[in-house]
């Protein structure tokens, strides 16, 4: 059994009620898909898939201007998928992170920079030991501006030779997002001593903190 799937199955069995819980704010005002208004502040939404969503969440949560990160599933067929549905790659869903951010503090272009630097966008349906369409590199854009910026950035990276192989990241319109099960939320924060967190996420996170030190929330590097 793949390391990722084994750890996930084990975590499902042993995790207790202390896992992260998604809380919906009753004061939120309904706006177009990419906008959320809360306490008179408008936030934008970015949806990225780049392999294991535990890693994705750990990175983007630490960025200054990011209000929240929720992991889940996008880009597949059928409604209300579960992890058990997605993990075998039969639904077309990708593991993604829905990132709610303040565009006054961090731009979508900044998020794209992080996206392309913290995973390998040249491997088809694979990140490290994790293989399958559910681990594909993908950007689900929420508006024409996001689409334009993502496609433009991808072209420039390919033309620059930044990667030894062509970038195969998919850029698709956002259609729906389904939050993952509660035990997947805040996974690294709540399970830092778990094998996958210790041996896979932590080394990547340490490198991320060095590269993006100027974009991190205050004192985040000390955690």
N, C-alpha and C positions, 0 to 999 in steps of 0.2 A: 504493500500500500504506500502511496506517495506520502512523503513526510508531512506535507501541508494537510492532507486529508486525515492522516492518522492523528495529528495534533488537534485538528478540529473536532474529530469524533471523541477524543479523550476529553477535550475541554467541554463539550456538550454534556458529557456524563457527570463531570465533577464540579462544574461551576455552580455556585450558590446564588442566592437572591441578591448578592451585592453587585452583580454585573450592571453596566450602564443602562439607564432607562431614558427613552426619548420622551420629552415633555412638550406638548403642544401649548403654545402661548395663546390663551383665549382672547388676548387683546389684538392679535395679528389681524391686519386688514387685507382682504383678498385683492390682489393686484395681478397683472400678467405673470405668467409662469416664472420669469426670471427675476421678478422683484418681490420683496417682502417688506412691508412697512410695520415697524414695531417701535413704540415709544417715540413716534414722530421722526424716526430715522428710516431711510430707505436702504435696504441691502440688496445686493445682487446675488445671483446663484451661478455656480459653475459645477459641472458634472464631469468627472474624469474617471476613466478606468485605466489602470496601469499595473495589473497583476493582483496580488493579494491585497484586499481592501484594508486589512489590518495595518499594513505598511503605509498605504496611502493616507489613512486617517492620522497616523502618528506624525507624518510630515506636516500636513497642512494645518493641523490643530495648533502648531507652534508658531505659525506666521502672524505677525502683527497685522491687524485689520480683519482677520478671520474670526467671525462670531461663533460659528459652530460647524462641525463636520459630522455628517451622518452617513454611515455605510449602508449599502443596499444593492439593488439590482436594477439595471436598465438595458434597453436594447433587445429584448427578447419577445417571445410569443406567449400568450396566455396571461391571465391576471393573478396577482397575489402569489408570486413564486416564493418557495422556501429555499433554504440552503440545500436541502436534500434534492430539490428539483434542479437547482443550478449547478451543483458540484460535478455532475457527470457530463455537462456540456451539451445536453440534448434540447435545451429550451432556447438557446441563442442569447440568453441573458449574460451580461458581463458583471463582474463584481466592480462596483463603482463607489465613489465618495461624492456626496452632495455637499458642496462647500458654500456656506452663506457668508458673504464678506461685505465689508464697507468699502465701496469704490473710492471713497475719499482718502482712505488709508492704504489701500493696496489695489492695484489695477488688475484687470483680466490678463493683460500682457505679462505682469509680474507672476501671476499664477501659472501661465503657460511656461515661463522660464523655469520655474520649479518643476513643473510636470515633466518637461523633456530632459532635465538634468538628473532626476532622481530615479529614473528607470531606463531600461533599454528599449527604445521605440523601433528597433530594427528586427526584432525577433517576432515571428508570426505566432500568435496564440501561445506565448510562453514568456515567463519571467523566472529565471533561475530554474528551480526544480518543479515549479508550478506550470503545468501544461494543460491546454484546453482552451476553447473559444471563450470560456468564462474569464480567462486571464488576459484577454487581448488588450492591446493599447488602443484606447479610443477616447475621443472628446465628443461629448454630446452638447452641441451648442444650443443656447436658449434664444438667440436673436441674431439678426444679420451681422451685427457688429462682431459678435463672438465668432461667427462663421468666417468672416473676412480675416480677422486677426489670426485665427488658428491656421487657416490655409496659407496665409501670407508667411507666417512664422515657419511653417513646415517647409515651404518652398525655399526660403532663405537658408534654413539649416541644411537642406539637401544640397543646395548650390555651394554652400560654404565648405563642404567636405568635413563638417564637424564629426560625422560618424563614418566609419569605414564602409558601411552598407547603407542602402536607401532606407529612409524612414517609412514604415508601413502603418503608422498610426491612422486609424480610421477617424474621419470627421463627419459626424452624422447629426441630423436634427434630433433634439430631445423630444421624446414622446411621453414617457412615464418613468416614475421612480418609485420603487417599493423598498421601504426600509427593511434591513435585515433583522434577524432575531435579536432580542435584547442582549444576549451574551456576546454578540459580535461588536456591540457599541462600546467605545472607549476601551477596546480590548488591550492595547498595550499599556495604557495607564493603570488598568485594573489587574493586569497579569504579568507584571514585569519580570517575575521569576519563572514564568513558563518557558519551556525549552525553545519554542519558536521565537518568543520575544528576546530571549537572551542571546541566541545564536544567529538569528536572522535579522530581526528588526533593530536591535540596539546598535550593532556595528554600522548599519546604514544610517541610522539616526544621528550617530556621532559625526559621521562625515557630512551629513546634511547641515548640521549645526555650524560646522566650520565654514562651509561654502556660503551659507546664507545668514551669517551672524548678524548682518545689518538689517535683516528683515524679520528677526525673531521678536516675540513679545518680551517685555522686560524680565530679566532674570531667568528666562526659560533655559538657558544653557547650564544653569546651576542645578536643574532638577535631575 
